[in-house]
Amino acid sequence: MTAGVRRAEFSRIKEAVATWGKIRQLLRSGESGQLVPVVIPKDRRGFRWLSLLLFAVYLAGVAVFTSSGAVRGLAAGLALVTFLLALLWLWRSAIVEIEQGTTGILSSYGQIVGPLAPGRHYLWWPWNRVEYIVDTSTEIPYTAPVLACPTNENVPLKAIEFFLKFRIEDPMAFVRNIGASNFDMVLSSAVQDAIRQRSRQVQTERAYDLRGSDVGDMQEYLNRQMTRYGVRIIGANIPDVQLPDQYHLHLATRERVAKELAAYAREWELTRKQRSDALLMEIERSKKTRDAKLVDVKAAVNKAREDVAQMLQERETEAQRVRWEIEAEGRSVLTAAENEAKGLQHLGRTYQDNRAVLQYELAVRRLRVAEQLVRSAPRPVVVKSDGGDQSALSTLLLAQLLPQLVGVERNGNGHVAEIGKAK
């Protein structure tokens, strides 16, 4: 689609001047494909009723100052009729009807003084008039195709079409601050700015993802700018995105590659399914083989259990026989040990009796030896002198007697040793 066609599709907003009978049609259908949210009504009131009033005054003067009765009556009648027609004309031109869903903007001496609600109003003074009729109930659609929007890689997209709906909520702020023609430029600039900011955030190959995407942030951005003008954005979306021509070729290549990839995927899926079926058959065959081997193993286990049970029974019988032999041998050994113990017991008793006798004899011998020792014990010889010192005579006698005493003691000790040996 060419840029000229795109320009023709761009919505335009303007004001229109029309009579009261055409206001409804302009607000609902627009004019020449352009949106008309504001209409400047033509004031149908005039001062022609003053001519009737002046003519009535003239007729009244004629009726007053004429001398003819017939002329006086006729002039008075015509003056009354003319005066009533002037009043009717004034009353009819003072009526202002504001259609439901619209708001009138009242001015006095050219200064805007306030809004007029829907319904019938009477403007008696000629300096009071309705300056604007503003559509405040219709959700006005607005289409804004933006050309050459650069993406994140700085590739200009061919066009991004943006669609929104807005409504004039404060007609006083709208007509005072901006007006319909200026609002068209401001809204167009704001929409282009918002779309370019959004296109800068996406990759070129993902530009088609903008179609039908969430544009809540863009709607909030536009509402922040349009609130000062008494306008609120009701809804917005991106219905279409056009890529550059070279990217169409790129997309065609991608589509071809995607189709080939899908064909390869189907082929691989078929191959995988065949391999999976073959593997499942092999698994089933392995399961049957395993079950057969399990049956053989269970039979072998049962046979082994029977052999082990039989062997255990034989071992138990052999162990019982060995136990009996051991018990018989043990009994014989126990009997022999008991007999030997009894003999030793009798022998011990006999030994105890002999021991008492021997102890008595040993005690007697000890007494005898003690008596012998007492009798043969040496007696000391004390030689004393008057001076307290040993004299030569005492030393000589001691030298002669000492060998004899030692010999007797040795003999006594030898006797005692013999007695100890005999004991």
C-alpha positions in Angstrom: 0.0 0.0 0.0 1.4 3.4 -1.0 2.0 6.3 1.2 -0.7 8.3 -0.5 -3.3 5.7 0.2 -2.1 5.6 3.8 -2.4 9.3 4.1 -6.0 9.1 2.8 -6.8 6.6 5.5 -5.5 8.8 8.3 -8.5 10.1 10.3 -9.1 13.8 10.3 -10.9 15.9 12.9 -12.3 19.3 12.1 -14.9 21.8 13.1 -17.9 22.6 10.8 -20.3 25.5 10.5 -23.9 24.5 9.8 -27.4 25.4 10.5 -29.3 23.9 13.3 -31.0 21.4 11.1 -27.7 19.9 9.9 -25.9 19.7 13.2 -27.1 16.2 14.1 -26.1 14.8 10.7 -22.6 16.3 10.9 -22.0 15.0 14.5 -23.1 11.5 13.6 -21.7 11.1 10.0 -19.0 13.7 9.7 -18.3 15.7 6.6 -16.4 14.5 3.5 -15.0 11.5 5.4 -13.7 13.7 8.2 -14.8 13.5 11.9 -16.8 16.5 13.2 -17.1 16.4 17.0 -17.7 20.2 17.2 -20.2 22.2 15.1 -20.5 26.0 15.1 -24.2 26.7 14.6 -25.3 29.6 12.4 -27.3 32.1 14.5 -30.7 32.2 12.8 -31.8 35.1 15.0 -31.8 38.6 13.5 -33.4 42.0 13.9 -36.0 41.6 11.2 -38.6 41.3 14.0 -37.7 44.9 14.8 -39.1 46.0 11.4 -42.4 44.4 12.3 -42.3 46.1 15.7 -41.6 49.5 14.1 -44.3 48.9 11.6 -46.7 48.1 14.4 -45.7 51.3 16.2 -46.3 53.3 12.9 -49.7 51.8 12.6 -50.5 52.6 16.2 -49.4 56.2 15.5 -51.7 56.3 12.5 -54.6 55.0 14.5 -54.0 57.6 17.2 -53.5 60.6 15.0 -56.0 60.0 12.1 -59.4 61.6 12.2 -61.2 59.0 10.2 -62.9 56.3 12.3 -62.6 53.6 9.6 -58.9 54.3 9.1 -58.3 54.4 12.8 -60.0 51.0 13.3 -58.1 49.4 10.5 -54.8 50.9 11.6 -55.3 49.8 15.1 -56.1 46.2 14.0 -53.1 46.0 11.7 -50.9 47.4 14.5 -52.1 44.8 16.9 -51.6 42.0 14.4 -48.1 43.3 13.4 -47.1 43.6 17.1 -48.2 40.0 17.8 -46.3 38.8 14.7 -43.2 40.6 16.0 -43.6 39.0 19.4 -44.1 35.6 17.9 -41.1 36.1 15.6 -39.0 37.1 18.7 -40.2 34.1 20.8 -39.5 31.7 17.9 -36.0 33.0 17.3 -35.1 32.9 21.0 -35.7 29.1 21.2 -32.4 27.0 21.3 -32.7 23.2 21.4 -29.7 21.2 22.4 -29.9 17.6 21.2 -29.5 14.8 23.7 -25.8 13.6 23.8 -24.4 17.0 23.0 -23.5 20.0 25.0 -23.9 23.7 23.9 -21.3 26.3 24.8 -23.0 29.7 25.6 -21.2 33.0 25.0 -22.1 36.5 26.0 -20.6 39.4 24.0 -18.3 36.8 22.4 -17.0 35.5 25.8 -17.7 31.9 26.7 -19.7 31.8 29.9 -20.8 28.2 30.4 -22.3 25.0 29.0 -25.9 24.4 28.0 -27.3 21.0 28.9 -29.4 19.1 26.4 -33.0 20.4 26.1 -34.8 23.6 25.2 -33.3 27.0 26.2 -34.4 30.6 25.6 -31.9 33.3 24.6 -33.9 36.5 24.7 -31.0 38.9 24.4 -29.3 39.1 21.0 -25.8 39.3 22.5 -26.3 35.8 24.0 -25.6 33.0 21.5 -24.5 29.4 21.2 -20.9 29.3 20.0 -20.4 25.5 19.7 -22.3 22.3 19.8 -20.0 19.5 21.2 -20.7 15.8 20.9 -20.0 14.4 24.5 -21.6 11.0 24.3 -20.3 9.4 21.1 -17.1 7.3 21.2 -15.3 8.7 18.2 -13.1 6.2 16.2 -9.7 7.4 15.1 -7.3 5.6 12.8 -3.7 6.7 12.7 -1.3 4.8 10.3 2.3 5.8 11.2 4.9 5.4 8.4 8.6 4.5 8.7 8.6 3.4 12.3 12.2 2.3 13.3 12.6 -0.9 15.2 15.2 -1.8 17.8 17.7 -2.5 15.1 16.9 0.9 13.5 15.1 -0.8 10.6 12.1 1.3 9.4 8.8 -0.6 9.3 6.7 0.3 6.3 3.7 1.2 8.4 1.9 0.6 11.8 -1.8 1.2 11.9 -3.1 2.4 15.3 -6.8 2.5 16.1 -8.3 4.3 19.1 -11.7 5.6 20.4 -12.0 8.8 22.3 -14.8 10.8 23.9 -15.0 14.5 24.8 -15.9 14.6 28.5 -15.2 18.3 29.3 -16.5 20.4 26.3 -15.6 23.7 28.0 -11.9 22.6 28.3 -12.0 21.3 24.8 -13.2 24.4 23.0 -11.2 26.8 25.3 -7.8 25.0 25.2 -7.5 23.4 21.8 -10.5 23.2 19.4 -11.2 20.4 16.9 -8.6 21.4 14.2 -5.8 21.8 16.7 -6.8 18.6 18.5 -6.4 16.7 15.3 -2.7 17.8 15.0 -2.0 17.2 18.7 -3.6 13.8 18.7 -1.8 12.8 15.5 1.5 13.8 17.0 0.9 12.0 20.3 -0.2 8.8 18.5 2.9 8.9 16.3 5.2 9.4 19.2 3.6 6.6 21.2 3.8 4.2 18.2 7.4 5.0 17.5 8.3 4.4 21.2 6.6 1.1 21.0 8.3 0.0 17.7 11.7 0.9 19.2 11.1 -1.8 21.9 10.7 -4.7 19.5 13.0 -6.7 17.2 12.3 -6.5 13.5 11.6 -10.2 13.1 9.0 -10.0 15.9 7.3 -6.9 14.6 4.2 -8.9 13.7 3.7 -9.5 17.4 2.6 -5.9 17.7 -0.7 -6.9 16.0 -3.3 -7.3 18.7 -0.7 -6.8 21.5 -1.5 -5.1 24.8 -1.3 -1.3 24.4 -2.5 -0.3 27.8 0.7 1.7 28.4 0.2 3.6 25.2 -3.4 4.4 26.2 -2.3 5.7 29.6 0.4 7.8 27.8 -2.2 9.3 25.5 -4.7 9.9 28.3 -2.1 11.8 30.3 -1.6 14.2 27.3 -5.3 14.5 26.4 -6.7 15.0 29.9 -5.9 18.7 29.8 -8.1 19.1 26.8 -11.1 17.3 28.3 -10.7 14.2 26.2 -10.4 10.6 27.4 -9.1 7.7 25.3 -11.7 4.8 25.7 -9.8 2.0 23.9 -6.8 1.4 21.6 -5.2 -1.4 19.6 -2.8 -2.1 16.7 -4.8 -3.9 14.0 -2.0 -4.1 11.3 1.8 -3.9 10.9 3.5 -3.8 7.5 7.2 -4.8 7.2 9.6 -3.5 4.5 9.7 -5.3 1.2 13.1 -7.0 1.9 11.7 -8.4 5.0 8.8 -9.9 3.1 11.4 -11.9 1.2 13.0 -12.8 4.5 9.6 -13.9 5.9 9.0 -16.0 2.7 12.4 -17.7 3.3 11.5 -18.2 6.9 8.1 -19.6 5.9 9.8 -22.0 3.5 12.3 -23.0 6.1 9.5 -23.5 8.6 7.7 -25.7 6.2 10.8 -27.8 5.6 11.4 -28.0 9.3 7.8 -29.1 9.7 8.3 -31.8 7.0 11.5 -32.9 8.6 9.8 -33.0 12.0 7.0 -35.2 10.6 9.5 -37.5 8.9 11.5 -37.7 12.1 8.3 -38.3 14.1 7.5 -41.2 11.7 11.0 -42.6 12.0 10.9 -42.2 15.8 7.5 -43.9 15.9 8.8 -46.8 13.8 11.9 -47.1 16.0 9.8 -46.9 19.1 7.5 -49.6 17.8 10.4 -51.9 17.0 11.9 -51.1 20.4 8.6 -51.9 22.0 8.4 -55.3 20.1 12.0 -56.1 21.2 11.1 -55.2 24.7 8.0 -57.5 24.6 10.2 -60.3 23.2 12.8 -59.7 25.9 10.0 -59.8 28.5 8.8 -63.2 27.2 12.4 -64.5 27.3 12.8 -63.1 30.7 9.6 -64.7 31.9 10.7 -68.1 30.5 14.1 -67.7 32.2 12.3 -66.7 35.4 10.2 -69.9 35.3 13.5 -71.9 34.8 15.1 -70.1 37.6 12.2 -70.7 39.9 12.2 -74.4 39.1 16.0 -74.5 39.7 15.5 -72.6 43.0 12.8 -75.1 44.1 15.0 -78.0 43.2 17.9 -76.4 45.1 15.6 -75.9 48.0 14.6 -79.5 48.0 18.2 -80.7 47.8 19.2 -78.3 50.6 16.3 -79.6 52.7 17.3 -83.2 52.1 20.9 -82.5 52.8 19.9 -80.6 56.0 17.8 -83.6 57.0 20.7 -85.9 56.4 23.1 -83.6 58.3 20.6 -83.4 61.1 20.4 -87.2 61.3 24.2 -87.5 61.3 24.4 -84.7 63.9 21.9 -86.5 66.1 23.9 -89.7 65.8 27.2 -87.9 66.6 25.4 -86.2 69.5 24.3 -89.5 70.9 27.8 -91.0 70.6 29.2 -87.9 72.3 26.6 -88.1 75.0 27.4 -91.9 75.6 31.1 -91.2 75.6 30.5 -88.3 77.9 28.5 -90.4 80.3 31.2 -93.0 80.5 33.9 -90.4 81.1 31.6 -88.7 83.7 31.1 -92.1 85.4 34.9 -92.7 85.5 35.5 -89.2 86.7 32.9 -89.6 89.4 34.5 -92.9 90.5 37.9 -91.3 90.5 36.6 -88.4 92.5 35.1 -90.7 95.0 38.4 -92.5 95.4 40.2 -89.2 95.8 37.6 -88.2 98.3 38.3 -91.3 100.4 42.0 -90.8 100.0 41.7 -87.2 101.1 39.8 -88.3 104.2 42.6 -90.8 105.0 45.2 -88.1 104.4 43.5 -85.7 106.7 43.6 -88.3 109.5 47.3 -89.0 108.9 48.0 -85.2 108.8 46.6 -84.8 112.3 48.8 -87.5 113.6 51.8 -86.0 111.9 51.1 -82.6 113.3 50.9 -84.0 116.8 54.2 -85.8 116.4 55.8 -82.6 114.9 54.6 -80.6 117.9 56.2 -83.1 120.2 59.4 -83.0 118.3 59.5 -79.2 118.4 59.1 -79.3 122.2 62.0 -81.7 122.4 64.2 -79.6 120.2 63.4 -76.5 122.1 64.3 -78.3 125.3 67.7 -79.4 123.8 68.4 -75.9 122.6 67.7 -74.5 126.0 69.9 -76.9 127.7 72.8 -76.5 125.3 72.6 -72.7 125.1 75.9 -70.9 126.1 76.1 -69.0 129.3 77.8 -65.7 129.4 81.0 -65.1 131.6 81.4 -61.6 132.8 84.8 -60.5 134.1 84.8 -57.2 135.8 87.7 -55.1 137.3 87.6 -52.4 139.9 88.7 -49.7 137.6 86.0 -50.3 135.0 88.6 -51.1 132.3 89.4 -54.7 131.1 92.6 -56.0 132.6 95.1 -58.2 131.0 93.9 -61.2 133.0 90.4 -60.9 131.8 91.5 -60.5 128.2 93.6 -63.7 128.5 90.8 -65.7 130.0 88.3 -64.5 127.3 90.8 -65.5 124.6 91.0 -69.1 126.1 87.3 -69.6 126.6 86.0 -68.1 123.4 87.1 -71.0 121.1 85.4 -73.5 123.4 82.2 -71.5 123.5 82.2 -71.2 119.7 82.7 -74.9 119.3 79.9 -75.8 121.6 77.6 -73.4 119.8 78.6 -74.9 116.5 77.8 -78.4 117.8 74.5 -77.2 119.1 73.7 -75.6 115.7 74.6 -78.7 113.9 72.3 -80.7 116.1 69.5 -78.3 115.5 70.1 -78.5 111.8 69.9 -82.3 112.0 66.7 -82.0 113.9 65.3 -79.6 111.2 66.2 -82.1 108.5 64.5 -84.9 110.4 61.4 -82.8 110.8 
